[in-house]
């Protein structure tokens, strides 16, 4: 059962990162009315979400083993 939970969490984190990656690619095309500073802030928001997802994916196996041992 914990393996299924870990796989579901992993899939959801990857899906969230993929959605943010797609949104990051569409910032220039979709938001023509934004200033350059606002566009950079929006890009950094998406980048930080992607980095957070990658860090979460790196931590998940450790958390999985710690929770299983309890």
Buried (B, 14 or more C-beta within 10 A) or exposed (E): EEEEEBEEBBEEBBEBBEBBBEBBEEBEEEEEEBEEEEBEEBBEEBEEBBEBBEEBBEEBEEEBEEEEEE
